[in-house]
């Protein structure tokens, strides 16, 4: 009987020691690829800086290699309950495009067309820039991997808010030593709405950006058959 109690005491002591050693072991780390631990950045405020290639401009003109622009959009992120890596983005945004060249874009009242006028090669000027802007509703489909990789495709459907051409330099029309400084907003037959497709691909808060405007700036037969294609960088603040 005494041996039985001694054996039970020994087994109980051994079990207590093993339990204590297990409690001292470091807790297992959560899996690095846990689908429930999606990256916090939800792309609610996007800021894109890009360069625009203008399709359909006259080949005779000298269009600059760098036409900077930007897009900013505030969006709400709608998560998919059955797949936390997928979501939808919907919100409101604003885009501004620029175009630098040696050409003056203006409306010709005689022919009732919007035309480019190429300045003489000896014209000295400080600025010759067209700006084009719109407000839009962005809608996109988003994919995020737990490691931080993200990819989204979407569309912007918007209302054109501005088209203007600004020039500062020699008065190449009337000649002489006079300077010309003006900003022209008198354009007719420009399309009121804009629609473009775009994509972002990157890691966490940073991505590359691409967009292509599906419609032209002017109505068919009323001006240059041009539309912008843009590439750049994107940052999501939160």
C-alpha positions in Angstrom: 0.0 0.0 0.0 2.8 2.4 0.9 4.5 1.6 -2.5 1.2 2.5 -4.3 1.1 6.0 -2.7 4.8 6.5 -3.4 4.2 5.6 -7.1 1.1 7.9 -7.4 3.1 10.8 -5.8 5.9 10.3 -8.3 3.5 10.3 -11.3 1.7 13.4 -10.1 5.0 15.2 -9.6 6.2 14.2 -13.1 2.9 15.3 -14.7 3.1 18.7 -12.9 6.7 19.2 -14.2 5.7 18.4 -17.7 2.8 20.8 -17.6 5.0 23.6 -16.3 7.6 23.0 -19.0 4.8 23.2 -21.7 3.6 26.5 -20.2 7.1 28.0 -20.5 7.3 27.2 -24.2 6.9 30.3 -26.5 3.4 30.5 -28.1 3.2 29.5 -31.7 3.2 32.4 -34.1 0.2 32.9 -36.3 0.6 31.8 -39.8 2.2 34.4 -42.1 -0.5 33.8 -44.7 -3.5 33.9 -42.4 -6.3 35.1 -44.7 -7.9 36.9 -41.8 -4.9 39.2 -41.4 -5.5 41.3 -44.5 -3.3 44.4 -44.8 -4.8 47.5 -43.2 -4.4 49.8 -46.2 -7.9 49.9 -47.8 -7.2 52.4 -50.6 -9.8 54.9 -49.4 -7.9 57.9 -50.6 -5.8 57.5 -53.8 -3.5 60.0 -55.3 -2.0 59.2 -58.8 0.7 61.2 -60.5 1.1 60.4 -64.2 2.4 61.3 -67.6 0.0 61.4 -70.5 0.6 60.3 -74.0 -1.8 62.1 -76.3 -3.2 60.0 -79.1 -4.4 61.6 -82.3 -2.3 64.8 -82.2 -0.9 66.2 -85.5 2.4 64.7 -86.5 3.8 68.0 -87.7 3.7 69.4 -84.1 6.4 69.0 -81.5 4.6 67.6 -78.5 6.7 67.4 -75.3 7.8 64.1 -73.8 6.5 64.9 -70.4 2.9 66.0 -69.8 2.3 65.7 -66.0 -1.1 65.3 -64.5 -2.8 63.9 -61.4 -5.8 62.1 -60.2 -7.3 62.1 -56.7 -10.2 59.9 -55.6 -11.9 59.3 -52.3 -13.5 55.9 -52.2 -15.3 53.5 -49.9 -14.1 50.0 -49.7 -16.8 47.3 -49.7 -15.5 44.0 -48.5 -16.7 40.7 -49.9 -17.8 38.6 -46.9 -17.1 35.2 -48.5 -13.6 36.3 -49.7 -11.7 38.8 -47.7 -9.1 39.3 -50.4 -11.7 40.7 -52.8 -13.5 44.0 -52.5 -15.2 46.8 -54.5 -14.3 50.5 -54.5 -16.8 53.3 -55.2 -16.5 57.0 -54.7 -15.8 60.4 -56.3 -12.6 61.8 -57.9 -11.0 64.6 -60.0 -8.4 64.3 -62.8 -6.2 67.0 -64.5 -4.3 66.4 -67.7 -1.7 68.7 -69.4 -0.3 68.9 -72.9 2.8 70.9 -73.8 3.7 71.6 -77.4 4.6 74.3 -80.0 1.0 74.3 -81.1 -1.9 76.7 -80.3 -5.2 75.0 -79.9 -8.2 77.2 -80.7 -11.6 77.4 -82.3 -11.7 78.6 -85.9 -15.0 80.5 -86.3 -14.7 80.5 -90.1 -14.5 76.7 -90.5 -16.3 76.1 -87.1 -13.7 73.6 -86.2 -11.2 73.3 -83.3 -7.7 73.3 -84.7 -4.0 73.2 -83.9 -1.9 76.1 -85.2 1.8 75.3 -85.3 4.0 78.3 -84.4 7.0 79.2 -86.5 10.3 77.6 -85.5 11.9 80.9 -84.4 9.0 81.8 -82.0 10.3 82.3 -78.4 7.7 81.4 -75.7 7.7 80.6 -72.0 4.5 78.6 -71.9 2.3 76.8 -74.4 0.0 74.4 -72.5 -3.4 72.8 -72.8 -5.2 71.6 -69.7 -8.1 69.2 -69.6 -10.0 68.2 -66.5 -13.0 66.2 -65.3 -14.8 65.1 -62.2 -15.8 61.4 -62.1 -17.2 58.5 -60.3 -14.6 55.7 -60.0 -15.7 52.0 -59.6 -13.1 49.3 -59.3 -12.7 45.6 -58.4 -9.8 45.0 -55.9 -7.7 42.0 -54.9 -5.3 42.1 -51.9 -3.0 39.3 -50.8 -2.2 39.1 -47.1 1.5 39.7 -47.9 0.6 43.2 -49.2 0.4 42.7 -52.9 -2.6 44.3 -54.5 -4.2 44.6 -57.9 -7.3 46.6 -59.1 -9.1 47.3 -62.3 -11.8 49.9 -62.8 -13.6 52.6 -64.8 -14.0 56.4 -64.4 -17.2 57.8 -65.7 -17.2 61.6 -65.4 -18.2 65.1 -66.5 -15.7 67.3 -68.3 -15.1 70.4 -66.2 -12.5 72.3 -68.2 -10.6 72.6 -71.4 -8.2 75.6 -71.8 -5.1 76.7 -73.6 -2.6 79.1 -72.1 0.2 80.8 -74.0 2.9 83.3 -73.0 5.5 84.4 -75.5 6.1 86.3 -78.7 3.1 87.5 -80.7 3.8 85.2 -83.7 0.5 86.2 -85.4 1.0 90.0 -85.7 4.8 89.9 -85.5 7.0 92.7 -84.0 8.5 92.8 -80.5 5.1 92.5 -78.8 4.4 89.7 -76.3 1.2 87.7 -76.1 -0.2 86.4 -72.8 -3.6 84.8 -72.8 -5.7 81.9 -71.6 -8.4 80.6 -74.0 -11.4 78.7 -72.9 -13.6 79.2 -76.0 -13.9 75.7 -77.3 -17.0 74.3 -78.9 -18.2 70.8 -79.7 -16.1 69.2 -76.9 -17.5 66.1 -75.4 -19.3 66.7 -72.1 -18.6 63.3 -70.6 -15.5 61.2 -70.3 -15.0 57.5 -69.6 -11.7 55.7 -69.1 -10.5 52.3 -67.9 -7.6 52.0 -65.5 -5.6 49.7 -63.3 -3.3 49.8 -60.3 -0.8 47.1 -59.2 1.6 47.4 -56.3 2.4 46.6 -52.7 0.7 48.0 -49.6 0.4 51.8 -50.0 2.3 52.1 -53.3 1.4 51.1 -56.9 1.9 51.8 -60.6 -1.0 53.4 -62.4 -2.3 53.1 -66.0 -5.4 54.6 -67.6 -6.8 55.0 -71.1 -9.6 57.4 -72.0 -12.1 55.6 -74.2 -13.7 58.7 -75.8 -12.1 61.6 -77.6 -11.9 65.2 -76.4 -14.0 66.6 -79.2 -17.0 65.4 -81.1 -16.4 63.5 -84.3 -15.4 65.8 -87.1 -15.3 68.9 -84.9 -11.6 68.8 -83.8 -8.5 66.7 -83.4 -9.2 63.0 -82.8 -7.2 62.9 -79.6 -7.5 61.2 -76.2 -5.0 60.7 -73.4 -3.3 57.5 -72.3 -1.5 57.8 -68.9 1.1 55.9 -66.9 2.4 56.9 -63.5 2.7 56.1 -59.7 0.0 55.8 -57.1 -0.1 56.2 -53.3 -2.9 55.2 -51.0 -2.9 57.2 -47.8 -5.2 54.9 -45.7 
